[in-house]
Amino acid sequence: MKLGILGPPQSGKTTLFTALTRGQAESGSSRGERVHLGSVKVPDARLERLREMYQPKKFTPAKVDYVDAPPIEATPGRTERGALAALSALRDVDAFVLVVRAFADPSVPHFREAVDPARDASWLVSELLLEDLAVVERRLERIEKALKVGKKPEDPAEYEALKLVKVALENERPARSAGLDKNHERALRGFRLLSASPWIPVVNADDESMKQGEEALIAPVAAKLAEPRPPMIALSAKTEAELAAIPDEEAAEFMSVLGIEEPGLTRMIRLSYEALGLLSFFTVGADEVRAWTVRDGALAPEAAGTIHSDLERGFIRAEVISYEDLMKVGTMPKAREQGLLRIEGKDYRVRDGDIINVRFSV
């Protein structure tokens, strides 16, 4: 899972990136743009418990990659579409974290003078939609020029999809709300439209503002989004970065004083899984305990394929037990004795927390 962090200047997006990656980030480049790159292991208490149980030689949590690109600059009157360099580094991410500022700090000037997270969210979204509209219009123009001289589109599904997306974008709706079918989505995959990916808005507040309650902070922003409300979060990026920089015991005490029940890192990852429709399953043994990420709704062969392509190609069956059932009995032999270890075939839909052993032949 790869997430791109977007926001205007002084929104605190890089501070959030620092918190999410616990300061373990590096600079890099993507499409010629300087960016910050970082990865973080997905915290999962279930996986830690399995580690204690099996004492494996190797322990491999799931991983999330973050990309922090340059800020999106406000350029009033901009007429050239497709000109936001900050976005070129983020065309290959799975989802976008959209950071808007809700904290007042005289020492950190706001790029539009006054703090207004709802206004900034609306502006940020409009910039993303304009970028996509530029891409769609350019491609449609080429196709329609060819049509005028009697050349049919190489891919009729692409032409149909582009027209549907253009209507959505012109009505200030994202590409993912254009009513595309699977063929349409496949035809447009190479365009990497920014509004085809999920958005996770983050309201970056301060500790005092957080006392209002999260809903009070995110509701005005949600009202500006032209779609069903996406997963959203309000937090203090500054506080989260401070928590990430100190030992866990001190961080727990600090959180208790501030009334923070769960670190922003954990909440952000959970929201990311929700936005992308993902879940985790596990493989266990003396050699390795590992978490795997797969789409919600994946069948057993697809899950096997995330482990290795040979497992999907030669899939025979899967031995499956839920994490909860294994914890109830304590060991895999006891689970087998009590009939909790199930044999599932190709039509089995994988569930979050499943522990799977794949039987295959190639």
Residue, then its C-alpha position, 0 to 999 in steps of 0.5 A: m500500500k502506497l499513500g501520497i500526502l498532499g496539502p498546501p504550504q504550511s498545512g503540516k503535511t510534512t509534520l504528519f509524514t514525519a509522525l507517520t514514518r516515525g522520522q525514519a524517512e529519506s529524500g528521493s525523486s520521482r518523475g524529476e521531483r524531490v520528494h520524501l519517502g518513508s515506510v512504516k510497519v503496520p501495527d497489529a496486536r494479533l500479529e504480535r500475539l502470533r509472534e509470541m506463540y510461534q517464536p519464528k526465525k523471521f517476523t514480517p508485518a505488513k508495510v505502508d509506504y508514504v510519499d510526501a511531495p512538494p506542497i500544492e501552491a495557490t496560483p490564483g487565475r491559473t489558466e494552464r491545466g496540468a501544471l501542478a508539479a507537486l502531483s507528478a510525483l504521486r501518479d502511482v500511489d493507491a490513495f491520497v492523504l489530503v491535509v488541511r490546516a485547522f490550527a492558528d499559529p502567528s509564527v506560521p503564516h497561512f497561505r491564504e491569510a486566514v485559517d479555514p479548513a473547509r475552504d482549503a479542502s474545497w480548493l485542494v479537491s478542485e485542483l485535483l479535479l482540474e488536473d484530471l480534467a486536463v488529462v481527459e480533455r487532451r486524450l478526448e481531443r486526440i480521439e475526436k480528431a481521429l474520428k473526424v478523419g474516419k478513424k475509429p477509437e482503438d479501444p471503444a471502452e476508453y472513449e466511452a469511459l473518458k466521456l463519462v469521466k469528463v461529465a463527472l469532472e465538469n460537475e466537480r465530482p471525482a472520476r471514481s463517481a462516474g459510474l464506470d464498469k470494469n471494462h471502463e476502469r481497465a481502459l483508463r488504468g494507464f492514465r492514473l487519474l488522481s480522482a480515481s483513487p480514494w481520498i483520506p482527508v486529514v484535519n490538522a488541528d492543535d491540542e486546544s482545537m481537538k478538545q472540540g471533538e473530532e466530529a466538530l472538526i471534520a464535519p465542515v470539511a466533509a460538507k465540502l466534498a462532492e461525494p459520500r463522506p470518505p474516511m476522515i480523521a482530525l489530529s494534531a500532526k505536531t503532537e503525533a510527531e512528538l509522540a513518535a519521537i519518544p519511547d513507547e512508555e513515555a508516549a503512553e503517559f503523554m497520550s493519557v494526559l492529552g486524552i488521546e486513546e490511540p496513536g494517529l499512526t494506527r488510526m491513519i493506517r486503519l482508515s487507509y485499509e478502509a478507504l482502499g477496501l483491504l484486509s489482512f490475513f496471516t501465515v504462521g510457522a516456526d520459520e516465519v510469522r507474516a501479515w499479508t494484505v489483500r482486497d476485501g472480497a478476495l477469494a482463496p486463490e487470489a490470497a495465495g497469489t499474494i504469497h507467491s504466483d505458484l500458489e495461485r496457479g497450482f492452488i488445491r485448497a486452503e487450511v483456514i482458521s480465524y485468529e480468534d478461534l486459534m486464541k481460544v484453544g491456544t495451539m494449532p493441534k488443539a484447533r485441529e482436534q476440535g474441528l476449528l481448522r477448516i478446509e476451504g476451496k477456490d470459492y472461499r472468501v478470505r476474511d480479515g484475521d484468517i490464518i491460512n496454509v495453502r496446499f498447491s501443486v505445480 
